[in-house]
């Protein structure tokens, strides 16, 4: 299994304003919601929960790391990993500010209560 998404998938994720993430606790009943996704200069795909740790999709991704990203009708299977290092967290914050500079949700997405929900997506 590759440790990075293809260039094609990275470009699609980098350019998408919003994507859908599909999560499931038991692997059968999928839940889908809209999220933001960013790709940093190292090709890492990073996501964060606007609603903090209480968001359903976030809790489900922690329980079952197998997620699917739906972007422009293309399903991208991924595994969600908690980003515990400052490099990934800082990169996610910088990329969110750059990609969504004028969006009223951006201040929340880079706030102290939300940065701890940073996840990295890797191929599965």
KALIN-V448610 format. One record per backbone hydrogen bond with DSSP energy under -0.5 kcal/mol. CO is the residue of the C=O (numbers start at 1). NH is the residue of the N-H. Records with the same first field share a line. If there is no record, write none. Layout:
CO->NH  NH
This chain:
6->10
7->11
8->12
9->13
10->14
11->15
12->16
19->35
20->70
21->23  33
22->68
23->31
28->30
31->23
33->21
35->19
36->48
38->46
40->43
44->40  46
45->121
46->38
47->119
48->50
49->52
51->54
52->55
55->59
56->60
57->61
58->62
59->63
60->64
65->67  80
67->78
68->22  70
69->71  76
70->20
71->74
73->75
74->71  76
75->77
76->69
77->124
78->67
79->122
81->120
82->84
85->89
86->90
87->91
88->92
89->93
90->94
91->95
92->96
93->97
94->98
95->99
96->100
98->101
100->103
103->106
105->109
106->110
108->111
111->114  115
112->116
114->117
115->118
118->83
119->47
120->81
121->45
122->79
